[in-house]
Amino acid sequence: MKRRALLLLPAFVLKGCASSNPNLYSLDLRPGPVREGVRRMVVVRGVGLPRYLDREEIVRAAGGVRLRVAQNDWWGEPLRVMLRRVLAADLAQRLPSADVLGEGGPIAARPDAEVEVDVQRFDRSPGGSVVFEGYASITGPGRPRALDRLHVEVPVRADTTEAQVDAMSTALGQVADVIARRVP
């Protein structure tokens, strides 16, 4: 009997250490100003991320040299893929006469404009705002590379992951506002 109990003990210990299913989050489209008359094929080519953001868990805060990571709050898909998908949706809303696609989908197209975004920072600051910092590049046939420095801050309404993701969606929408103004 004792031997049987000892054999079952590791299973109980492991079960006790297992975490519950993670909470999954996704960025969401945020409507913005519409720019009519842009009849272009626009492809969101790439989104670069710093390694500290390229993870399943949501980075809750960055301050100084310390990061806070939400252990049981995860992105519903890789953040790089989600940023490209949601940015394409944001741009499609802002440029209703254009065809906006995200790279990596099943449709291959020869675009009139290509958008690339290099994210340097996208997290919550110690002051309680989501901060997006990076660069956007918009290119097209016969058009020199246009590079825009991006800096957006959006207040977070509560100290929850859901409120942070909501503010991040708003910040990405504001990034789309800047890019939509620059598409030729």
C-alpha positions in Angstrom: 0.0 0.0 0.0 2.8 2.4 0.9 4.6 1.6 -2.3 1.5 2.3 -4.3 1.0 5.7 -2.6 4.7 6.6 -3.3 4.2 5.7 -7.0 1.1 8.0 -7.2 2.8 10.9 -5.4 4.7 12.3 -8.4 1.4 12.4 -10.4 -0.3 14.5 -7.7 2.7 16.8 -7.4 2.8 17.4 -11.1 -0.9 18.0 -11.3 -0.7 20.5 -8.5 2.1 22.4 -10.3 0.2 22.5 -13.6 -1.3 25.9 -14.4 -4.7 26.5 -15.7 -5.4 27.4 -19.3 -3.9 30.8 -20.1 -6.1 33.8 -20.8 -5.7 34.6 -24.5 -5.8 38.1 -25.9 -5.9 39.7 -29.3 -5.4 43.2 -30.6 -8.5 44.6 -32.3 -9.3 47.0 -35.1 -9.8 50.7 -34.1 -11.7 52.9 -36.6 -9.9 56.0 -37.7 -10.1 58.9 -40.3 -11.0 57.7 -43.7 -9.0 58.8 -46.7 -11.0 58.4 -49.9 -9.7 58.1 -53.5 -6.5 56.0 -52.8 -6.9 53.3 -55.4 -3.9 51.2 -54.7 -2.8 47.7 -53.8 -1.1 48.0 -50.4 0.7 45.1 -48.8 1.8 45.1 -45.2 5.1 43.3 -45.7 6.8 42.9 -42.5 6.7 43.8 -38.8 9.9 43.6 -36.8 9.8 43.1 -33.1 12.5 43.3 -30.4 13.1 39.9 -28.8 11.6 40.9 -25.4 8.2 41.3 -27.1 8.5 38.2 -29.4 7.0 35.8 -26.9 3.6 34.1 -26.0 3.2 36.0 -22.7 2.1 39.6 -22.7 4.8 42.0 -21.4 2.8 44.1 -18.9 5.4 46.8 -18.1 8.9 47.9 -18.9 10.7 50.4 -16.7 14.3 51.0 -16.5 16.0 47.6 -16.8 13.1 45.5 -15.5 10.3 43.8 -17.5 7.0 42.5 -16.0 5.5 39.6 -17.8 2.0 38.3 -17.4 2.5 34.6 -16.6 -1.0 33.4 -17.5 -2.0 36.1 -20.0 -0.9 35.2 -23.5 -1.3 36.5 -27.1 -3.8 34.4 -29.1 -1.3 34.2 -32.0 2.3 35.2 -32.5 2.5 39.0 -31.9 4.4 39.7 -35.1 1.6 37.9 -37.1 -1.1 39.6 -35.2 0.4 43.1 -35.6 0.6 42.6 -39.4 -3.0 41.3 -39.6 -4.5 44.0 -37.4 -2.5 46.8 -39.0 -3.7 45.6 -42.5 -7.3 45.7 -41.2 -6.8 49.2 -39.7 -5.4 50.4 -43.0 -8.2 48.8 -45.0 -10.7 50.7 -42.9 -8.9 54.0 -43.4 -8.3 53.5 -47.1 -11.6 52.0 -48.3 -10.9 52.4 -52.0 -7.6 50.5 -51.7 -7.0 46.8 -51.5 -4.9 46.1 -48.4 -3.4 42.7 -47.7 -1.1 41.3 -45.1 1.9 39.4 -46.4 1.9 35.7 -45.7 -1.7 35.2 -46.9 -2.8 33.1 -49.8 -3.0 35.9 -52.3 0.2 37.0 -54.0 -0.1 40.5 -55.5 2.1 43.1 -57.0 1.5 46.0 -54.8 1.6 49.7 -55.5 2.8 50.4 -52.0 4.5 48.2 -49.4 4.5 49.0 -45.7 7.0 47.7 -43.3 7.1 48.5 -39.5 10.0 48.2 -37.2 8.7 48.1 -33.6 11.3 49.3 -31.1 8.9 49.3 -28.1 5.3 48.4 -27.5 4.5 48.0 -23.8 3.3 49.8 -20.7 5.4 52.5 -19.2 5.9 53.0 -15.5 3.6 56.1 -15.9 0.7 53.9 -16.9 0.5 54.5 -20.7 1.1 52.1 -23.5 4.0 53.3 -25.5 4.6 52.4 -29.2 7.9 53.5 -30.7 9.3 52.5 -34.0 9.6 53.3 -37.7 7.4 52.8 -40.7 8.6 52.5 -44.2 6.4 53.0 -47.2 7.7 52.1 -50.7 6.3 51.8 -54.2 7.3 51.6 -57.8 9.2 54.8 -58.7 8.8 56.1 -55.2 11.8 56.6 -52.8 11.6 55.0 -49.4 9.7 57.1 -47.0 10.7 56.5 -43.4 8.6 57.8 -40.5 9.5 57.8 -36.9 6.5 56.7 -34.8 5.8 57.6 -31.2 2.4 57.0 -29.7 1.3 57.0 -26.1 -2.2 55.9 -25.0 -3.3 56.0 -21.3 -4.4 52.6 -19.9 -7.8 52.9 -18.1 -7.1 50.2 -15.4 -4.3 48.0 -14.1 -5.4 44.9 -16.0 -4.1 43.0 -19.0 -7.4 43.6 -20.8 -7.1 47.3 -20.4 -3.5 47.3 -21.6 -4.4 45.3 -24.7 -7.3 47.7 -25.4 -4.8 50.6 -25.2 -2.4 48.7 -27.4 -5.2 48.3 -30.0 -5.8 52.1 -29.9 -2.1 52.8 -30.2 -1.8 50.5 -33.3 -4.8 52.3 -34.8 -3.0 55.7 -34.3 0.0 54.2 -36.1 -2.3 53.2 -38.9 -3.5 56.8 -39.1 0.1 58.0 -39.7 0.7 55.3 -42.3 -2.6 55.9 -44.2 -1.7 59.6 -44.6 1.6 58.6 -46.2 0.3 56.0 -48.7 0.7 57.5 -52.2 
